[in-house]
Amino acid sequence: MNMGTAHQNNDRLLRESLQQVGYLADADLATTVWLAGELERPLLLEGDAGVGKTALATALAQAKDAVLVRLQCFEGLDLAQAAYEWNYGRQLMAIRLHDCQPGSVKEADVFSRDFLLERPLLKAISQDGPCVLLIDEIDRADEAFEAFLLEVLADYQITVPEIGTLRARNIPRVILTSNGTRELSDALRRRCLYHYLDYPTLAREIAIVKTALPEADTRLVEEAVQFVQRLRNEDLSKIPGIAETLDWVKALHRMHHHALPEDMAVLLTTLGCLLKTREDRFGLGADRARQLVEGRRTVGVAEKAPANAAPS
Amino acid sequence: MNHTPALAPSETLAGFAALLRDHGLAVGVAEQRAMLQAALIVGGLQEQRLRAAWRAIACHSAREWRLWPELFDRYWHPERLRGTVRVSGQTRPGRDLRQAVQQMREQMDTAQQPPTTGKTAPQTATDAPHAVAGDSEAGTPRAQGGASRSEPQMEALHQRDGQMWLPQELGALQRLARQITARLRPLPTRRWKNAHPGQRLDLRQTLRRSVAWGGEPLAPAWQIKRVVPPRLFILADVSRSMESHAALFLRIARAFALEAQARVFVFHTRLAEVTPLMQRDSAAVQEKINAVTAGFGAGTRIASSLGEFARVHARAQLRRGARVWVLSDGFDTDESENLAIALQALRAHGARITWFHPTREVPAAAALQGARRHIDRFIPLASVADLAAVRHALH
């Protein structure tokens, strides 16, 4: 029980410190992030684009006053770009400089830590202070790279054949994000704690927007967020995320609106902030937008449940 | 969670882990140890937090993530679920819809096996001779009615069988589609691309890189042949005669649309592309597809649909190596010789045509018989098992 109370404090502290840097995490997410730190396990975050996966890592680094090391994954990412590379130029220079004194340079001298270029993974492992390692969009990297990551994530070490195994001095907090464009391997999944980030609930999204844009009118924020929440239930090819909501509210605020504009034509001109494909934009006409504003959720003949009743 | 006080926590946890494993979650010894560890850190009385912590440990994918609240409640709070549920995780029949469907299907499978061995598509297989007579529109519903009169219960179950899919079956279909996609032979191109262990030296790039080291080629650049995956087109027949198979066909088509970026068309008297619908994953889309297929159901104009497909929709993409999969029983209301002409035009583009038919044997329809030589391969397809059986032949 004693430990339980201690945990609660830590857990709440983490949530509060995240809130202070502008990231509103729900209780479950805070617990998971905290647990990942306690168990020294990486955390795999999945969810649609724009739900705040990457933002969590930056916020965590800020809250913990840690160095953020970011590895952006892409197709064809290899060891040289992700972990380390030998500084050939420097090695050559060292050899040439000592050319006149035969025997003064041995092989071990040019293959030492000084000649190693640190790329994100090695950089994260060799940090002395606290560190957050963000491996962003891991699903874009190749499967071979995923396999290489296993060593790093399981033991927090990197093996350089010429030097040996480099162990982490300070275990970094690792956050991996994935948009689910490719299935990740089971081995990688099992090494990580998992959290699926969903779109926020109405109350949480209002809170997020208010934190990010304190100068916007409360009425505008509430109405706009409600509209976006209803919009997410529509059949869209690209569902607007939190970033889109923020953009939209910011745009409306800049246009000096204190509430959602009554005129649908004005509203529709700003919808470019939310709807990012031509198809979605054409699918949402003035009538449908008005229905969403007024909150009628009639689709065909079936009346859907009100948006507020959507699962949190 | 105090309904089993006599058991040690680890044993209770093992029971929970067994329930999770039953539902497809990969919870091994390592996970159980982590769960115990988490319980020690979090404290057993902090239920909300423990729940979140265990969820992070036990779930490894979005599907499992969504399954979690139900499984957790089922084991630790059986009283919260409606009806009485035993702790073993087995609900009474009729309580849990998915389990009820699963059970029903299992019963049906065991009951049905002996009489219908080797006949996977009973309705269409028996109907085939009637429908060849010419009026496929009038003939088929009559024949179907006959089938349902003779075995009323079977028929009802059979139709529901096609409609209700369990998530794990959809997952299995998706995996199968991925395997088949991986086996589709890619097309070699004349271009080369950079790759680390490569076949040939990229001299230009190697020289460029060697500049940094005073002309010594320390970092050679390599290249391999670039290949492109073949384009896949799936044309599913959703006419009346194919009504009972349309659901299966569309799900298969959808699996390939997601895995192989296939373009999916449906046709009855005219052709419509449904690829954008297939690539999205929401309940509303499923409703739309159901609505589209339900609306169809007159005769089938295969030849003119194929002609339109080649002329309008896929003209630019029908290149050498394109795979065209037609999912149809071959009963055509167009003139029977038109089909051969349409298929020949498709072949002229370099496409390879595979015809999937729901019957065991190649359909006896006159149009299809006349066009046989233009079709590379006939494959019976009445269930996912059929697709799994031919997965090595599709390349």
Interface residues (C-beta under 8 A of the other chain):
Chain A: M1 M3 G4 T5 H7 Q8 D11 A27 D28 L29 T31 T32 L35 A36 E38 L39 R41 L43 E46 D78 Y88 G89 L92 G180 D186 R189 R190 L193 Y194 H195 Y196 D235 S237 E279 V299
Chain B: A26 A30 E31 A34 Q37 A38 L40 I41 V42 G43 G44 L45 Q46 Q48 R49 R51 A52 A53 R55 A56 I57 C59 H60 S61 A62 E64 W65 R66 H196 A212 W213 G214 E216 L218 A219 P276 R280 S282 A284 V285 K288
